[in-house]
């Protein structure tokens, strides 16, 4: 059987490419980590891959706004490659990668790509913040990455994680299309309702993960690639943490989709 191929795309300032590549490799992908210049010069092409991952970090120093410069490269310099790739293949953006694909118009992508319908902007606390956080999957049916996940603990680390939409009609369409995926919740599973530190950015409706209408393009602010082993969990010595129910699930779901639908 052909092996699923994943591209971990690096920009200047990306710093989570190794962990993201490790997570995809453990899930069963053959992983290529490559700088965006290889796509721009034609030495690499997206059609060689089944999944495109844009990992976390601070691409282009977060100048202008987090992810904006990289987003413009996807929109204006790699537009046709991205458009063709997105027709049937998988894209995942994590943290800075989420910021990038939202600002490129790949999410929420209601009625088409490359239109800015949402953004991720400065968290209400006004500075970078990192901690472990509890998430609720509110959309197990649509998003191909989150099947089998109900609640999950994951680390988050960002300063511009406040998810906002262009207007109420976009948010309404996202709910109608089952595009809202992860929300921040309290430790007991109740809605966070914007409370710090449970929703550290005070995002709209506690949203911190969304997919496109197909469920194949997915972005989230917390880092599943940083929780691949029980020992990654900060309370593993107290009995929390798991070697099977962790961030690996997201990448394994992606691999299963590729094997079942693209190979």
N, C-alpha and C positions, 0 to 999 in steps of 0.2 A: 504494500500500500504506500502511496505517496505520502511524504511527511508534510504536515502543515508548516508553512514558512511565515515567520513574523519579522517585521522590520521595526526596530526601536530607533526612532528618528531623533537625532541629537541636533540641537542648535547651540550657539555660543551661550554658555550659562546653564545649560542642562546639567543636572547633577544626580539624577536618580536612574540613569540608564543601566547601570550594572545590576541593581536590584530588580528593575523591571525585566531585564533580559533573563535574569536567574528565574524569576517567577514564571515567565513564559516557557523557558526551557524545562523546568520541572513539570509544567503542564503537558509537555509533549511536542512543543514547537521546535523547529530548527530556527535559531535566532540569529539575525544579522543586526549589529549595532553600527549605524552609519551616520555621518554628518550630512546635513541637508545639502551641502555643496555637491555631493555625489549625485543627488537628484537634479540639481540645477545645471550641472555640466553634462548630464546624460550618461554618466558612468554607471548609474543605477536607475532602475525604473520601477514604479510602484506595481506594475503588472506582474512582477516576479514574486509577489507576496500575497498571502491570504489575509493577513492582519497587519494593520499599521498602529503602532503604539507611540504616543507622544508623552514622554514621562515628565516627572516633576523637576523643579529647579527654578532658575530665574533667567529664562532665556532673554538674551540681549539686555541683561541687567534690569529687566522690568521697566526699561525706559518707556516713556509715554504712558503706558499702562501695562500691567502684567499680561504677557502673551500677545500683545498687539502687533509687534514687529513681525514675529513668527506667523501670526495670523495673516498679515498682509502678504507674506511670501506665499502662503498657501492659496490665497485669493488671486493674486496677480501674476505670480511667476510659475505656479504649479497647478493652476486652475483646472486644465483639461485632464491632467493625470489624476488629480483628486476626484474630479467629477466622475470619471470612468471607474475608478477604484470603488467609490462609494455606492455604485449601482448594485453590487451584490456582495461586497466583501466587508470586513470588520475594521472598525476604527475605535480605539479607546484612548481617551485623554485623562491623565491623572494629575490633579493639582494644577501646576503650571500648564500641563497639557490640556486640562479641562478649560482653563482660561483661554488657551490658544484656539481650540476648536469652537468654543462659543463665539469668540470674537471674529472667527473666520466664517461664521454663519452655518457651520455644520451641525450645530445644535441651537435651538430645538428644531430648526429646519422645517417649520410648518409651511407646507405648500412650496417647497424648494429650498435649495442651498444658497449660501453666500449672501444672505440678507441678514443684517444684524438685528436680531429680535430679542436678545437678552445680553447680559454682561455679568461679569464678576468684578466687583469694585471693592474699595477699602472697607474692611471690617469696622464695625462701630467702635471697637475698642481703640482703633487708631494705630495699631502696631502689630508686628509679627507675633504670633502666639502658637505654641505647640503643646499638644496634650493627647491623651487617648480619649475617645469619644464613642458614644453608643449611637448606632444607626438602626433605623427600621426600614425594611424593604416594603414599599407600598405598592409595588408593581411587579409581581413575580411572573405574570403572564406575558407581557410584551418584551421586556428587556432580556436578551438572550444570555447576558453575563451573570445575572443574579438569581437564576433558578436554584431552588433549594435553600435560599437564604431568607431567614425571617428577621431576627435581630442579629447584629454583629458589632463587636468592638473593633475599632481601627484607630491608628494614629492619624492626627491631622497636624499640619504645620504650614501656616501661610499668614499673610497680612492682608490679602485682597481676595477674600472668600465669600463676599456678600453677593449671593445670586439675586439678580433683579431682572425683571422682564420689561420690554418696551412699553406695554400697556396691558390692561386687564384682559383684553381679547386674546392675547398670546397665552397668558396663564390659563384662561378658560379652555383654550384649544389644547394645551398640554394635558390638562386633566381629562378632557373628553377623549384624547387619543391615548391615554395611559402612558404618557411620557415622563411623568414624575416618578422617580425610582427610589432614591434614598432620602430620608428625612432624619434630622437630628432629633433624638428623644432623650428624656430623663433616664436615669439609671433603672427606674421601675418600668420603663417602656411607655410612659405617658408622653404626650407631645411636649416638646421643649418650649414652645411658644416664645422663641427668641431669647430665652433666659441664658445669661452667661453663667458658667462656662459651658453649658450643655449645647448651646448653639452659639459658638464663640463669635461668629460674624454677624449675628442677627439677620440671617438670610430670609428672603421672602418665604413665608409658609414653612419655615425650617428646612427648605429644600437644599440638598447638597449633592444630588446626583440625578441626572436626567438622560434620557435617550431620545433618538430621533423617531419619527413615526414607524420606521421598520423594526426598531429594536436592535439594529446592528451597529449603530454608532452610539457610543456611551461615554459620558464624562462624569467624574466625581472629584470632590476636593480631598477627602481622606485618602490614605495611602494603603491599598491592599498589598502591595509588593513589600511592605515593611512588616507584615505579619504572615510569615510562612511557616513558622515553627511555634510550638507551644511556648518555648522559652523566650520568644519575642514579646509575649504579653507581660506587661509590668507586674501583674499579680499572679504569675504562674506558680510561684512558691506557695501561694495560698490556695491553690487548686483551680484558679482560672486559667484560661488558655487551652488550646487544642492543636494537635498535629493534623487534624483533618478538617475541622470546621473553622476555617480562617480565610485569609485573603486568597489562598490557592483556589478556592471555589470559583472565583471570578474568572481566572485564567483557564481553568479546566473547562468551564462552561463554554468559553470561546473556542477552545480546541475541539470540543465535542461538536459544536455547530459546524466548524470547518470540515471535520471528518464526515459528518452526515450530509452536508449540503454542497460542499465545494470541491471535494476530491473525487 
